[in-house]
């Protein structure tokens, strides 16, 4: 990461006030007891050391990460919040959960039994979350393991369940029939656990960012929004209710006049068809701007769209700036690669992917600016 604005090839501005506003919007929309925040993958690439305190100032007291090392890192940032680790129990990690006061998510019967061994030797029953797979076929207890746990609840030992959770596969498609099936399966799983005397007093959690917008029957007790906090649209195909968080501006390195029959970039993938100007910008796929956006992506100068021409390379993107007044185009001038006219979901669509991938890939060479404090 560059320490100097003057030396940086691109500037990434992260609006912490917008993150705080997004958290409060989701919290107000959610009708359960608690709206948590998912800050895995370095707060979706935006920097957990800055983002997590901003969320805490906005009122968030419960955080979810993917891996235990992320939980340890977050604990060093925030002393007095609840931190849950979604990825379960990696071998050799048991002692660290206690040392850093992290709550593991138990994703299999083997993990249930491993954690019950920890609980057996503890002065106070340690908390854990229990993840039930209702259709993702990824992490979580499958149906046969859930049935076995309900028949033999003693496998939990002295473990105190903080949350029983599942995860929606198609929440961003409100009409998908799997949403209803997962809701019914989750409700059934909770009833089966209760019938076995398991999880009395545990919270229930099903929804992510998009799931919050499916309605109150999906809400239960705890929401786990992620991408919407950072400005991603939880309602694909509809206007984005979230404030934009990220602005990425690339610096022009060089401008040149071009004309037919010249070509641009590796593989000569773009052929010049008329006289114009090409600006070369100092960022590329090494900075997380995907190669798949070659010849399809675009930036903005003011409200003028400037298309990518030629392949995105490791350090450089070539952009057709022929439509822009010449006095605005010079070395050091900035082009909005992600910004008010070019939100991250559109950038992702141009690259044939999703906003999550663009955001989490944002590179370390950017000069980062954090605006506001989230409060």
Secondary structure as UniProt FT lines:
FT   TURN            5..7
FT   STRAND          10..15
FT   HELIX           16..29
FT   STRAND          34..35
FT   STRAND          37..38
FT   HELIX           40..44
FT   TURN            45..46
FT   HELIX           48..57
FT   TURN            58..59
FT   STRAND          62..65
FT   HELIX           68..77
FT   STRAND          82..85
FT   TURN            86..87
FT   TURN            91..92
FT   HELIX           94..99
FT   TURN            100..101
FT   STRAND          102..106
FT   HELIX           109..120
FT   STRAND          127..132
FT   HELIX           143..151
FT   HELIX           153..156
FT   TURN            157..158
FT   STRAND          160..165
FT   TURN            171..172
FT   TURN            174..175
FT   HELIX           177..195
FT   TURN            196..197
FT   TURN            200..201
FT   STRAND          203..205
FT   HELIX           209..212
FT   TURN            213..214
FT   HELIX           216..218
FT   STRAND          222..223
FT   HELIX           227..230
FT   TURN            236..237
FT   STRAND          246..258
FT   TURN            260..261
FT   STRAND          263..264
FT   HELIX           266..268
FT   STRAND          270..271
FT   STRAND          276..281
FT   HELIX           285..287
FT   HELIX           291..293
FT   TURN            294..296
FT   STRAND          298..301
FT   TURN            302..303
FT   STRAND          304..308
FT   STRAND          317..320
FT   TURN            322..323
FT   HELIX           326..328
FT   TURN            331..332
FT   STRAND          334..339
FT   TURN            340..341
FT   HELIX           344..350
FT   TURN            351..352
FT   HELIX           355..360
FT   TURN            364..365
FT   STRAND          367..371
//
